[in-house]
Amino acid sequence: MDLLVETRPGRGCAVVEVRGDLDMATSPQLRESLQRLIDGGERQVVVDAKGLGFMDSSALGTLVIVFRALRDVGGNLRLAGVQPAVRSVLSITSVDRVIDVFDTVEAAEAVMMSTGG
């Protein structure tokens, strides 16, 4: 399945909606989209993963790289709407201990608004 990546403004952040499968073939597309946001000055990013059906290790690497890039410029990456299969991968690899995971985009936005990022 192809990966669809759409960006929209959120409350105090950019929301990147991801639909499809995130694997070795599609991870570069997500990384480029997120890097463009960072290069454009965006510091608070929520990846809306409710439409993400599959994630492999290359996708985990992409998320960690982007998390670090944002952290290095004083920003933050959060995940929202993660489906059970993807959440399991995040948990098994302990990536969910590094990148905050929320049930909804709204919950992630609320934390960003209350903490200033």
Biopython code that builds the backbone (N, CA, C, O; Angstrom):
import numpy as np
from Bio.PDB.StructureBuilder import StructureBuilder

atoms = [
    (1, "MET", "N", (0.836, -1.191, 0.000)),
    (1, "MET", "CA", (0.000, 0.000, 0.000)),
    (1, "MET", "C", (0.874, 1.246, 0.000)),
    (1, "MET", "O", (1.886, 1.301, 0.700)),
    (2, "ASP", "N", (0.489, 2.231, -0.776)),
    (2, "ASP", "CA", (1.209, 3.492, -0.805)),
    (2, "ASP", "C", (1.037, 4.239, 0.512)),
    (2, "ASP", "O", (0.114, 3.968, 1.280)),
    (3, "LEU", "N", (1.930, 5.171, 0.755)),
    (3, "LEU", "CA", (1.851, 6.013, 1.944)),
    (3, "LEU", "C", (1.321, 7.371, 1.538)),
    (3, "LEU", "O", (1.821, 7.980, 0.593)),
    (4, "LEU", "N", (0.319, 7.846, 2.241)),
    (4, "LEU", "CA", (-0.206, 9.187, 2.040)),
    (4, "LEU", "C", (0.178, 10.031, 3.246)),
    (4, "LEU", "O", (-0.058, 9.639, 4.388)),
    (5, "VAL", "N", (0.768, 11.181, 2.989)),
    (5, "VAL", "CA", (1.214, 12.072, 4.049)),
    (5, "VAL", "C", (0.618, 13.447, 3.776)),
    (5, "VAL", "O", (0.858, 14.037, 2.723)),
    (6, "GLU", "N", (-0.155, 13.949, 4.725)),
    (6, "GLU", "CA", (-0.761, 15.275, 4.593)),
    (6, "GLU", "C", (-0.481, 16.065, 5.859)),
    (6, "GLU", "O", (-0.575, 15.542, 6.969)),
    (7, "THR", "N", (-0.138, 17.327, 5.676)),
    (7, "THR", "CA", (0.174, 18.198, 6.802)),
    (7, "THR", "C", (-0.887, 19.279, 6.915)),
    (7, "THR", "O", (-1.344, 19.830, 5.913)),
    (8, "ARG", "N", (-1.272, 19.574, 8.156)),
    (8, "ARG", "CA", (-2.232, 20.635, 8.421)),
    (8, "ARG", "C", (-1.851, 21.331, 9.719)),
    (8, "ARG", "O", (-1.168, 20.751, 10.563)),
    (9, "PRO", "N", (-2.288, 22.565, 9.877)),
    (9, "PRO", "CA", (-2.012, 23.240, 11.139)),
    (9, "PRO", "C", (-2.856, 22.641, 12.261)),
    (9, "PRO", "O", (-4.030, 22.326, 12.070)),
    (10, "GLY", "N", (-2.250, 22.490, 13.417)),
    (10, "GLY", "CA", (-2.954, 22.041, 14.607)),
    (10, "GLY", "C", (-2.970, 23.159, 15.627)),
    (10, "GLY", "O", (-2.634, 24.300, 15.308)),
    (11, "ARG", "N", (-3.354, 22.844, 16.839)),
    (11, "ARG", "CA", (-3.336, 23.826, 17.929)),
    (11, "ARG", "C", (-1.939, 23.848, 18.537)),
    (11, "ARG", "O", (-1.593, 22.986, 19.345)),
    (12, "GLY", "N", (-1.146, 24.828, 18.150)),
    (12, "GLY", "CA", (0.207, 24.960, 18.670)),
    (12, "GLY", "C", (1.204, 23.991, 18.062)),
    (12, "GLY", "O", (2.284, 23.782, 18.614)),
    (13, "CYS", "N", (0.852, 23.397, 16.930)),
    (13, "CYS", "CA", (1.740, 22.407, 16.321)),
    (13, "CYS", "C", (1.355, 22.205, 14.863)),
    (13, "CYS", "O", (0.362, 22.748, 14.379)),
    (14, "ALA", "N", (2.164, 21.412, 14.179)),
    (14, "ALA", "CA", (1.794, 20.922, 12.854)),
    (14, "ALA", "C", (1.343, 19.484, 13.036)),
    (14, "ALA", "O", (1.964, 18.722, 13.777)),
    (15, "VAL", "N", (0.266, 19.111, 12.362)),
    (15, "VAL", "CA", (-0.232, 17.742, 12.419)),
    (15, "VAL", "C", (0.063, 17.085, 11.076)),
    (15, "VAL", "O", (-0.321, 17.596, 10.024)),
    (16, "VAL", "N", (0.745, 15.953, 11.125)),
    (16, "VAL", "CA", (1.093, 15.212, 9.927)),
    (16, "VAL", "C", (0.289, 13.913, 9.941)),
    (16, "VAL", "O", (0.560, 13.006, 10.728)),
    (17, "GLU", "N", (-0.691, 13.843, 9.065)),
    (17, "GLU", "CA", (-1.532, 12.655, 8.982)),
    (17, "GLU", "C", (-0.878, 11.653, 8.045)),
    (17, "GLU", "O", (-0.510, 11.982, 6.917)),
    (18, "VAL", "N", (-0.740, 10.423, 8.532)),
    (18, "VAL", "CA", (-0.075, 9.371, 7.781)),
    (18, "VAL", "C", (-1.061, 8.225, 7.583)),
    (18, "VAL", "O", (-1.652, 7.728, 8.541)),
    (19, "ARG", "N", (-1.231, 7.810, 6.320)),
    (19, "ARG", "CA", (-2.133, 6.695, 6.013)),
    (19, "ARG", "C", (-1.422, 5.703, 5.100)),
    (19, "ARG", "O", (-0.781, 6.081, 4.120)),
    (20, "GLY", "N", (-1.551, 4.424, 5.447)),
    (20, "GLY", "CA", (-0.937, 3.375, 4.641)),
    (20, "GLY", "C", (0.027, 2.560, 5.465)),
    (20, "GLY", "O", (-0.164, 2.386, 6.668)),
    (21, "ASP", "N", (1.061, 2.062, 4.823)),
    (21, "ASP", "CA", (2.084, 1.260, 5.481)),
    (21, "ASP", "C", (3.394, 2.032, 5.490)),
    (21, "ASP", "O", (3.789, 2.638, 4.494)),
    (22, "LEU", "N", (4.051, 1.996, 6.630)),
    (22, "LEU", "CA", (5.317, 2.696, 6.794)),
    (22, "LEU", "C", (6.422, 1.644, 6.881)),
    (22, "LEU", "O", (6.580, 0.961, 7.894)),
    (23, "ASP", "N", (7.172, 1.535, 5.801)),
    (23, "ASP", "CA", (8.208, 0.508, 5.723)),
    (23, "ASP", "C", (9.445, 1.076, 5.034)),
    (23, "ASP", "O", (9.562, 2.286, 4.843)),
    (24, "MET", "N", (10.357, 0.192, 4.667)),
    (24, "MET", "CA", (11.619, 0.622, 4.063)),
    (24, "MET", "C", (11.387, 1.438, 2.786)),
    (24, "MET", "O", (12.147, 2.361, 2.492)),
    (25, "ALA", "N", (10.357, 1.102, 2.044)),
    (25, "ALA", "CA", (10.090, 1.803, 0.787)),
    (25, "ALA", "C", (9.444, 3.172, 1.007)),
    (25, "ALA", "O", (9.659, 4.092, 0.218)),
    (26, "THR", "N", (8.653, 3.311, 2.078)),
    (26, "THR", "CA", (7.900, 4.552, 2.274)),
    (26, "THR", "C", (8.443, 5.449, 3.386)),
    (26, "THR", "O", (8.080, 6.623, 3.458)),
    (27, "SER", "N", (9.303, 4.920, 4.248)),
    (27, "SER", "CA", (9.858, 5.735, 5.342)),
    (27, "SER", "C", (10.573, 6.994, 4.860)),
    (27, "SER", "O", (10.444, 8.042, 5.493)),
    (28, "PRO", "N", (11.333, 6.924, 3.745)),
    (28, "PRO", "CA", (11.976, 8.155, 3.268)),
    (28, "PRO", "C", (10.975, 9.272, 2.944)),
    (28, "PRO", "O", (11.270, 10.450, 3.145)),
    (29, "GLN", "N", (9.811, 8.905, 2.450)),
    (29, "GLN", "CA", (8.785, 9.906, 2.139)),
    (29, "GLN", "C", (8.351, 10.642, 3.409)),
    (29, "GLN", "O", (8.229, 11.867, 3.406)),
    (30, "LEU", "N", (8.120, 9.899, 4.487)),
    (30, "LEU", "CA", (7.733, 10.533, 5.749)),
    (30, "LEU", "C", (8.876, 11.375, 6.294)),
    (30, "LEU", "O", (8.660, 12.495, 6.759)),
    (31, "ARG", "N", (10.079, 10.848, 6.240)),
    (31, "ARG", "CA", (11.232, 11.588, 6.767)),
    (31, "ARG", "C", (11.410, 12.915, 6.019)),
    (31, "ARG", "O", (11.666, 13.946, 6.641)),
    (32, "GLU", "N", (11.277, 12.890, 4.692)),
    (32, "GLU", "CA", (11.413, 14.121, 3.908)),
    (32, "GLU", "C", (10.314, 15.121, 4.266)),
    (32, "GLU", "O", (10.580, 16.317, 4.380)),
    (33, "SER", "N", (9.107, 14.648, 4.439)),
    (33, "SER", "CA", (8.001, 15.540, 4.801)),
    (33, "SER", "C", (8.241, 16.187, 6.158)),
    (33, "SER", "O", (8.030, 17.388, 6.329)),
    (34, "LEU", "N", (8.681, 15.388, 7.116)),
    (34, "LEU", "CA", (8.941, 15.922, 8.449)),
    (34, "LEU", "C", (10.151, 16.846, 8.453)),
    (34, "LEU", "O", (10.153, 17.857, 9.155)),
    (35, "GLN", "N", (11.171, 16.515, 7.685)),
    (35, "GLN", "CA", (12.358, 17.368, 7.615)),
    (35, "GLN", "C", (12.026, 18.726, 7.000)),
    (35, "GLN", "O", (12.564, 19.750, 7.421)),
    (36, "ARG", "N", (11.135, 18.734, 5.999)),
    (36, "ARG", "CA", (10.703, 20.015, 5.409)),
    (36, "ARG", "C", (10.030, 20.893, 6.455)),
    (36, "ARG", "O", (10.222, 22.108, 6.464)),
    (37, "LEU", "N", (9.243, 20.284, 7.336)),
    (37, "LEU", "CA", (8.601, 21.049, 8.413)),
    (37, "LEU", "C", (9.645, 21.659, 9.339)),
    (37, "LEU", "O", (9.571, 22.837, 9.689)),
    (38, "ILE", "N", (10.618, 20.842, 9.729)),
    (38, "ILE", "CA", (11.674, 21.324, 10.620)),
    (38, "ILE", "C", (12.460, 22.444, 9.946)),
    (38, "ILE", "O", (12.727, 23.478, 10.558)),
    (39, "ASP", "N", (12.830, 22.235, 8.680)),
    (39, "ASP", "CA", (13.576, 23.250, 7.934)),
    (39, "ASP", "C", (12.770, 24.535, 7.780)),
    (39, "ASP", "O", (13.338, 25.622, 7.684)),
    (40, "GLY", "N", (11.442, 24.407, 7.758)),
    (40, "GLY", "CA", (10.560, 25.563, 7.652)),
    (40, "GLY", "C", (10.282, 26.252, 8.975)),
    (40, "GLY", "O", (9.537, 27.231, 9.020)),
    (41, "GLY", "N", (10.878, 25.746, 10.064)),
    (41, "GLY", "CA", (10.752, 26.404, 11.362)),
    (41, "GLY", "C", (9.760, 25.759, 12.311)),
    (41, "GLY", "O", (9.586, 26.242, 13.430)),
    (42, "GLU", "N", (9.117, 24.702, 11.905)),
    (42, "GLU", "CA", (8.155, 24.019, 12.784)),
    (42, "GLU", "C", (8.921, 23.315, 13.898)),
    (42, "GLU", "O", (9.927, 22.652, 13.645)),
    (43, "ARG", "N", (8.444, 23.459, 15.125)),
    (43, "ARG", "CA", (9.132, 22.853, 16.262)),
    (43, "ARG", "C", (8.273, 21.835, 17.014)),
    (43, "ARG", "O", (8.803, 20.963, 17.703)),
    (44, "GLN", "N", (6.971, 21.942, 16.887)),
    (44, "GLN", "CA", (6.062, 21.017, 17.563)),
    (44, "GLN", "C", (5.284, 20.254, 16.499)),
    (44, "GLN", "O", (4.538, 20.845, 15.718)),
    (45, "VAL", "N", (5.466, 18.931, 16.476)),
    (45, "VAL", "CA", (4.865, 18.108, 15.431)),
    (45, "VAL", "C", (4.142, 16.919, 16.064)),
    (45, "VAL", "O", (4.673, 16.232, 16.936)),
    (46, "VAL", "N", (2.918, 16.703, 15.596)),
    (46, "VAL", "CA", (2.155, 15.515, 15.979)),
    (46, "VAL", "C", (1.956, 14.682, 14.724)),
    (46, "VAL", "O", (1.441, 15.175, 13.721)),
    (47, "VAL", "N", (2.364, 13.418, 14.779)),
    (47, "VAL", "CA", (2.101, 12.493, 13.683)),
    (47, "VAL", "C", (0.799, 11.766, 14.016)),
    (47, "VAL", "O", (0.721, 11.005, 14.981)),
    (48, "ASP", "N", (-0.213, 12.017, 13.198)),
    (48, "ASP", "CA", (-1.512, 11.365, 13.350)),
    (48, "ASP", "C", (-1.426, 10.020, 12.630)),
    (48, "ASP", "O", (-1.473, 9.956, 11.401)),
    (49, "ALA", "N", (-1.300, 8.951, 13.411)),
    (49, "ALA", "CA", (-1.048, 7.626, 12.857)),
    (49, "ALA", "C", (-2.296, 6.744, 12.820)),
    (49, "ALA", "O", (-2.185, 5.527, 12.677)),
    (50, "LYS", "N", (-3.479, 7.345, 12.946)),
    (50, "LYS", "CA", (-4.677, 6.496, 12.994)),
    (50, "LYS", "C", (-4.893, 5.721, 11.703)),
    (50, "LYS", "O", (-5.553, 4.682, 11.720)),
    (51, "GLY", "N", (-4.354, 6.197, 10.583)),
    (51, "GLY", "CA", (-4.490, 5.499, 9.313)),
    (51, "GLY", "C", (-3.285, 4.646, 8.956)),
    (51, "GLY", "O", (-3.172, 4.151, 7.834)),
    (52, "LEU", "N", (-2.388, 4.480, 9.916)),
    (52, "LEU", "CA", (-1.170, 3.703, 9.689)),
    (52, "LEU", "C", (-1.428, 2.249, 10.070)),
    (52, "LEU", "O", (-1.705, 1.945, 11.230)),
    (53, "GLY", "N", (-1.334, 1.349, 9.084)),
    (53, "GLY", "CA", (-1.648, -0.050, 9.331)),
    (53, "GLY", "C", (-0.463, -0.912, 9.691)),
    (53, "GLY", "O", (-0.623, -1.961, 10.315)),
    (54, "PHE", "N", (0.740, -0.479, 9.300)),
    (54, "PHE", "CA", (1.932, -1.304, 9.491)),
    (54, "PHE", "C", (3.143, -0.404, 9.645)),
    (54, "PHE", "O", (3.223, 0.662, 9.033)),
    (55, "MET", "N", (4.091, -0.847, 10.476)),
    (55, "MET", "CA", (5.338, -0.115, 10.664)),
    (55, "MET", "C", (6.467, -1.119, 10.850)),
    (55, "MET", "O", (6.350, -2.047, 11.651)),
    (56, "ASP", "N", (7.568, -0.937, 10.108)),
    (56, "ASP", "CA", (8.713, -1.823, 10.293)),
    (56, "ASP", "C", (9.854, -1.065, 10.978)),
    (56, "ASP", "O", (9.689, 0.084, 11.386)),
    (57, "SER", "N", (10.997, -1.714, 11.097)),
    (57, "SER", "CA", (12.123, -1.125, 11.826)),
    (57, "SER", "C", (12.667, 0.133, 11.162)),
    (57, "SER", "O", (13.156, 1.028, 11.852)),
    (58, "SER", "N", (12.592, 0.217, 9.837)),
    (58, "SER", "CA", (13.069, 1.437, 9.179)),
    (58, "SER", "C", (12.186, 2.623, 9.554)),
    (58, "SER", "O", (12.671, 3.748, 9.672)),
    (59, "ALA", "N", (10.903, 2.375, 9.738)),
    (59, "ALA", "CA", (9.986, 3.430, 10.168)),
    (59, "ALA", "C", (10.311, 3.890, 11.585)),
    (59, "ALA", "O", (10.267, 5.082, 11.887)),
    (60, "LEU", "N", (10.638, 2.933, 12.449)),
    (60, "LEU", "CA", (11.036, 3.294, 13.813)),
    (60, "LEU", "C", (12.271, 4.178, 13.779)),
    (60, "LEU", "O", (12.355, 5.173, 14.498)),
    (61, "GLY", "N", (13.231, 3.805, 12.933)),
    (61, "GLY", "CA", (14.439, 4.616, 12.791)),
    (61, "GLY", "C", (14.125, 6.020, 12.323)),
    (61, "GLY", "O", (14.700, 6.988, 12.823)),
    (62, "THR", "N", (13.218, 6.139, 11.368)),
    (62, "THR", "CA", (12.807, 7.454, 10.865)),
    (62, "THR", "C", (12.221, 8.297, 11.989)),
    (62, "THR", "O", (12.584, 9.463, 12.145)),
    (63, "LEU", "N", (11.320, 7.716, 12.768)),
    (63, "LEU", "CA", (10.693, 8.461, 13.862)),
    (63, "LEU", "C", (11.716, 8.916, 14.895)),
    (63, "LEU", "O", (11.649, 10.044, 15.383)),
    (64, "VAL", "N", (12.657, 8.047, 15.227)),
    (64, "VAL", "CA", (13.688, 8.413, 16.213)),
    (64, "VAL", "C", (14.593, 9.509, 15.661)),
    (64, "VAL", "O", (14.945, 10.436, 16.389)),
    (65, "ILE", "N", (14.975, 9.421, 14.393)),
    (65, "ILE", "CA", (15.810, 10.461, 13.772)),
    (65, "ILE", "C", (15.100, 11.813, 13.803)),
    (65, "ILE", "O", (15.705, 12.827, 14.151)),
    (66, "VAL", "N", (13.838, 11.828, 13.445)),
    (66, "VAL", "CA", (13.079, 13.080, 13.437)),
    (66, "VAL", "C", (12.877, 13.589, 14.864)),
    (66, "VAL", "O", (12.969, 14.792, 15.111)),
    (67, "PHE", "N", (12.603, 12.684, 15.804)),
    (67, "PHE", "CA", (12.471, 13.078, 17.209)),
    (67, "PHE", "C", (13.740, 13.801, 17.674)),
    (67, "PHE", "O", (13.669, 14.857, 18.303)),
    (68, "ARG", "N", (14.894, 13.219, 17.358)),
    (68, "ARG", "CA", (16.172, 13.832, 17.771)),
    (68, "ARG", "C", (16.408, 15.166, 17.077)),
    (68, "ARG", "O", (16.887, 16.116, 17.696)),
    (69, "ALA", "N", (16.074, 15.238, 15.790)),
    (69, "ALA", "CA", (16.254, 16.496, 15.056)),
    (69, "ALA", "C", (15.402, 17.600, 15.678)),
    (69, "ALA", "O", (15.862, 18.732, 15.832)),
    (70, "LEU", "N", (14.178, 17.273, 16.031)),
    (70, "LEU", "CA", (13.308, 18.265, 16.672)),
    (70, "LEU", "C", (13.816, 18.622, 18.066)),
    (70, "LEU", "O", (13.835, 19.795, 18.440)),
    (71, "ARG", "N", (14.220, 17.630, 18.821)),
    (71, "ARG", "CA", (14.746, 17.879, 20.169)),
    (71, "ARG", "C", (15.968, 18.792, 20.106)),
    (71, "ARG", "O", (16.134, 19.672, 20.950)),
    (72, "ASP", "N", (16.825, 18.579, 19.101)),
    (72, "ASP", "CA", (18.044, 19.381, 18.964)),
    (72, "ASP", "C", (17.759, 20.854, 18.700)),
    (72, "ASP", "O", (18.607, 21.706, 18.964)),
    (73, "VAL", "N", (16.571, 21.162, 18.181)),
    (73, "VAL", "CA", (16.214, 22.564, 17.928)),
    (73, "VAL", "C", (15.154, 23.048, 18.914)),
    (73, "VAL", "O", (14.487, 24.054, 18.671)),
    (74, "GLY", "N", (15.003, 22.332, 20.024)),
    (74, "GLY", "CA", (14.073, 22.742, 21.072)),
    (74, "GLY", "C", (12.631, 22.345, 20.822)),
    (74, "GLY", "O", (11.720, 22.892, 21.445)),
    (75, "GLY", "N", (12.413, 21.404, 19.923)),
    (75, "GLY", "CA", (11.054, 20.995, 19.598)),
    (75, "GLY", "C", (10.709, 19.628, 20.142)),
    (75, "GLY", "O", (11.423, 19.066, 20.972)),
    (76, "ASN", "N", (9.585, 19.100, 19.647)),
    (76, "ASN", "CA", (9.120, 17.806, 20.120)),
    (76, "ASN", "C", (8.284, 17.116, 19.055)),
    (76, "ASN", "O", (7.577, 17.762, 18.281)),
    (77, "LEU", "N", (8.378, 15.801, 19.031)),
    (77, "LEU", "CA", (7.572, 14.951, 18.163)),
    (77, "LEU", "C", (6.684, 14.095, 19.047)),
    (77, "LEU", "O", (7.145, 13.505, 20.024)),
    (78, "ARG", "N", (5.408, 14.034, 18.696)),
    (78, "ARG", "CA", (4.468, 13.185, 19.411)),
    (78, "ARG", "C", (3.685, 12.366, 18.401)),
    (78, "ARG", "O", (3.482, 12.795, 17.266)),
    (79, "LEU", "N", (3.245, 11.182, 18.818)),
    (79, "LEU", "CA", (2.433, 10.311, 17.979)),
    (79, "LEU", "C", (1.028, 10.259, 18.548)),
    (79, "LEU", "O", (0.839, 10.314, 19.763)),
    (80, "ALA", "N", (0.039, 10.151, 17.663)),
    (80, "ALA", "CA", (-1.351, 10.097, 18.109)),
    (80, "ALA", "C", (-2.142, 9.113, 17.262)),
    (80, "ALA", "O", (-1.825, 8.879, 16.096)),
    (81, "GLY", "N", (-3.182, 8.539, 17.869)),
    (81, "GLY", "CA", (-4.086, 7.667, 17.144)),
    (81, "GLY", "C", (-3.452, 6.373, 16.682)),
    (81, "GLY", "O", (-3.883, 5.789, 15.688)),
    (82, "VAL", "N", (-2.439, 5.920, 17.388)),
    (82, "VAL", "CA", (-1.688, 4.736, 16.984)),
    (82, "VAL", "C", (-2.559, 3.487, 17.160)),
    (82, "VAL", "O", (-3.129, 3.253, 18.225)),
    (83, "GLN", "N", (-2.645, 2.706, 16.104)),
    (83, "GLN", "CA", (-3.436, 1.472, 16.111)),
    (83, "GLN", "C", (-2.701, 0.371, 16.896)),
    (83, "GLN", "O", (-1.482, 0.442, 17.057)),
    (84, "PRO", "N", (-3.432, -0.645, 17.386)),
    (84, "PRO", "CA", (-2.830, -1.683, 18.236)),
    (84, "PRO", "C", (-1.591, -2.368, 17.652)),
    (84, "PRO", "O", (-0.619, -2.578, 18.378)),
    (85, "ALA", "N", (-1.596, -2.714, 16.387)),
    (85, "ALA", "CA", (-0.438, -3.409, 15.807)),
    (85, "ALA", "C", (0.805, -2.517, 15.830)),
    (85, "ALA", "O", (1.904, -2.984, 16.126)),
    (86, "VAL", "N", (0.627, -1.244, 15.519)),
    (86, "VAL", "CA", (1.742, -0.297, 15.520)),
    (86, "VAL", "C", (2.157, 0.016, 16.952)),
    (86, "VAL", "O", (3.348, 0.122, 17.246)),
    (87, "ARG", "N", (1.185, 0.164, 17.840)),
    (87, "ARG", "CA", (1.491, 0.436, 19.251)),
    (87, "ARG", "C", (2.326, -0.706, 19.840)),
    (87, "ARG", "O", (3.227, -0.470, 20.646)),
    (88, "SER", "N", (2.026, -1.930, 19.437)),
    (88, "SER", "CA", (2.780, -3.085, 19.904)),
    (88, "SER", "C", (4.248, -2.985, 19.490)),
    (88, "SER", "O", (5.143, -3.262, 20.289)),
    (89, "VAL", "N", (4.491, -2.591, 18.250)),
    (89, "VAL", "CA", (5.866, -2.417, 17.766)),
    (89, "VAL", "C", (6.570, -1.326, 18.568)),
    (89, "VAL", "O", (7.730, -1.487, 18.948)),
    (90, "LEU", "N", (5.885, -0.232, 18.824)),
    (90, "LEU", "CA", (6.473, 0.865, 19.603)),
    (90, "LEU", "C", (6.809, 0.397, 21.018)),
    (90, "LEU", "O", (7.850, 0.761, 21.566)),
    (91, "SER", "N", (5.939, -0.396, 21.599)),
    (91, "SER", "CA", (6.129, -0.889, 22.959)),
    (91, "SER", "C", (7.263, -1.913, 23.036)),
    (91, "SER", "O", (8.128, -1.817, 23.908)),
    (92, "ILE", "N", (7.262, -2.877, 22.140)),
    (92, "ILE", "CA", (8.289, -3.929, 22.141)),
    (92, "ILE", "C", (9.689, -3.334, 21.989)),
    (92, "ILE", "O", (10.642, -3.811, 22.605)),
    (93, "THR", "N", (9.805, -2.308, 21.182)),
    (93, "THR", "CA", (11.104, -1.682, 20.928)),
    (93, "THR", "C", (11.424, -0.552, 21.909)),
    (93, "THR", "O", (12.509, 0.028, 21.862)),
    (94, "SER", "N", (10.487, -0.246, 22.786)),
    (94, "SER", "CA", (10.612, 0.824, 23.789)),
    (94, "SER", "C", (10.679, 2.221, 23.188)),
    (94, "SER", "O", (11.055, 3.170, 23.876)),
    (95, "VAL", "N", (10.324, 2.362, 21.925)),
    (95, "VAL", "CA", (10.280, 3.694, 21.311)),
    (95, "VAL", "C", (9.218, 4.550, 22.001)),
    (95, "VAL", "O", (9.346, 5.772, 22.060)),
    (96, "ASP", "N", (8.167, 3.905, 22.523)),
    (96, "ASP", "CA", (7.119, 4.655, 23.220)),
    (96, "ASP", "C", (7.602, 5.231, 24.553)),
    (96, "ASP", "O", (6.885, 6.007, 25.184)),
    (97, "ARG", "N", (8.789, 4.865, 24.980)),
    (97, "ARG", "CA", (9.375, 5.468, 26.186)),
    (97, "ARG", "C", (10.132, 6.753, 25.846)),
    (97, "ARG", "O", (10.440, 7.564, 26.719)),
    (98, "VAL", "N", (10.422, 6.915, 24.559)),
    (98, "VAL", "CA", (11.166, 8.086, 24.092)),
    (98, "VAL", "C", (10.207, 9.095, 23.454)),
    (98, "VAL", "O", (10.273, 10.291, 23.737)),
    (99, "ILE", "N", (9.329, 8.606, 22.602)),
    (99, "ILE", "CA", (8.366, 9.454, 21.897)),
    (99, "ILE", "C", (7.003, 9.272, 22.548)),
    (99, "ILE", "O", (6.492, 8.155, 22.628)),
    (100, "ASP", "N", (6.416, 10.368, 23.010)),
    (100, "ASP", "CA", (5.110, 10.298, 23.658)),
    (100, "ASP", "C", (4.041, 9.859, 22.665)),
    (100, "ASP", "O", (4.005, 10.322, 21.526)),
    (101, "VAL", "N", (3.167, 8.952, 23.119)),
    (101, "VAL", "CA", (2.085, 8.421, 22.298)),
    (101, "VAL", "C", (0.758, 8.770, 22.963)),
    (101, "VAL", "O", (0.567, 8.526, 24.154)),
    (102, "PHE", "N", (-0.161, 9.348, 22.178)),
    (102, "PHE", "CA", (-1.463, 9.766, 22.682)),
    (102, "PHE", "C", (-2.572, 9.052, 21.916)),
    (102, "PHE", "O", (-2.389, 8.649, 20.767)),
    (103, "ASP", "N", (-3.712, 8.903, 22.559)),
    (103, "ASP", "CA", (-4.856, 8.249, 21.913)),
    (103, "ASP", "C", (-5.394, 9.069, 20.748)),
    (103, "ASP", "O", (-5.841, 8.514, 19.744)),
    (104, "THR", "N", (-5.350, 10.393, 20.886)),
    (104, "THR", "CA", (-5.902, 11.269, 19.856)),
    (104, "THR", "C", (-4.974, 12.449, 19.600)),
    (104, "THR", "O", (-4.128, 12.785, 20.429)),
    (105, "VAL", "N", (-5.149, 13.068, 18.441)),
    (105, "VAL", "CA", (-4.414, 14.290, 18.122)),
    (105, "VAL", "C", (-4.779, 15.374, 19.134)),
    (105, "VAL", "O", (-3.915, 16.125, 19.587)),
    (106, "GLU", "N", (-6.045, 15.449, 19.480)),
    (106, "GLU", "CA", (-6.512, 16.468, 20.423)),
    (106, "GLU", "C", (-5.808, 16.345, 21.770)),
    (106, "GLU", "O", (-5.463, 17.355, 22.384)),
    (107, "ALA", "N", (-5.593, 15.114, 22.234)),
    (107, "ALA", "CA", (-4.892, 14.903, 23.503)),
    (107, "ALA", "C", (-3.443, 15.365, 23.407)),
    (107, "ALA", "O", (-2.924, 15.979, 24.339)),
    (108, "ALA", "N", (-2.789, 15.075, 22.289)),
    (108, "ALA", "CA", (-1.412, 15.518, 22.084)),
    (108, "ALA", "C", (-1.349, 17.044, 22.028)),
    (108, "ALA", "O", (-0.459, 17.654, 22.621)),
    (109, "GLU", "N", (-2.288, 17.655, 21.318)),
    (109, "GLU", "CA", (-2.334, 19.120, 21.221)),
    (109, "GLU", "C", (-2.547, 19.734, 22.601)),
    (109, "GLU", "O", (-1.922, 20.741, 22.931)),
    (110, "ALA", "N", (-3.411, 19.146, 23.399)),
    (110, "ALA", "CA", (-3.693, 19.677, 24.737)),
    (110, "ALA", "C", (-2.447, 19.693, 25.604)),
    (110, "ALA", "O", (-2.216, 20.645, 26.350)),
    (111, "VAL", "N", (-1.647, 18.646, 25.508)),
    (111, "VAL", "CA", (-0.402, 18.603, 26.282)),
    (111, "VAL", "C", (0.562, 19.673, 25.773)),
    (111, "VAL", "O", (1.228, 20.336, 26.568)),
    (112, "MET", "N", (0.638, 19.841, 24.472)),
    (112, "MET", "CA", (1.525, 20.868, 23.911)),
    (112, "MET", "C", (1.094, 22.256, 24.361)),
    (112, "MET", "O", (1.927, 23.096, 24.704)),
    (113, "MET", "N", (-0.205, 22.487, 24.357)),
    (113, "MET", "CA", (-0.714, 23.804, 24.757)),
    (113, "MET", "C", (-0.465, 24.057, 26.242)),
    (113, "MET", "O", (-0.160, 25.183, 26.634)),
    (114, "SER", "N", (-0.593, 23.016, 27.075)),
    (114, "SER", "CA", (-0.446, 23.203, 28.514)),
    (114, "SER", "C", (1.009, 23.281, 28.953)),
    (114, "SER", "O", (1.318, 23.873, 29.986)),
    (115, "THR", "N", (1.906, 22.682, 28.168)),
    (115, "THR", "CA", (3.322, 22.679, 28.547)),
    (115, "THR", "C", (4.149, 23.656, 27.727)),
    (115, "THR", "O", (5.343, 23.824, 27.974)),
    (116, "GLY", "N", (3.522, 24.297, 26.758)),
    (116, "GLY", "CA", (4.269, 25.203, 25.893)),
    (116, "GLY", "C", (5.165, 24.461, 24.922)),
    (116, "GLY", "O", (6.155, 25.009, 24.437)),
    (117, "GLY", "N", (4.821, 23.216, 24.639)),
    (117, "GLY", "CA", (5.613, 22.433, 23.702)),
    (117, "GLY", "C", (5.909, 21.144, 24.305)),
    (117, "GLY", "O", (6.574, 20.312, 23.688)),
]
sb = StructureBuilder()
sb.init_structure("model")
sb.init_model(0)
sb.init_chain("A")
sb.init_seg("    ")
for serial, (resi, resn, name, xyz) in enumerate(atoms, 1):
    if name == "N":
        sb.init_residue(resn, " ", resi, " ")
    sb.init_atom(name, np.array(xyz, "f"), 0.0, 1.0, " ", f" {name:<3s}", serial, name[0])
structure = sb.get_structure()
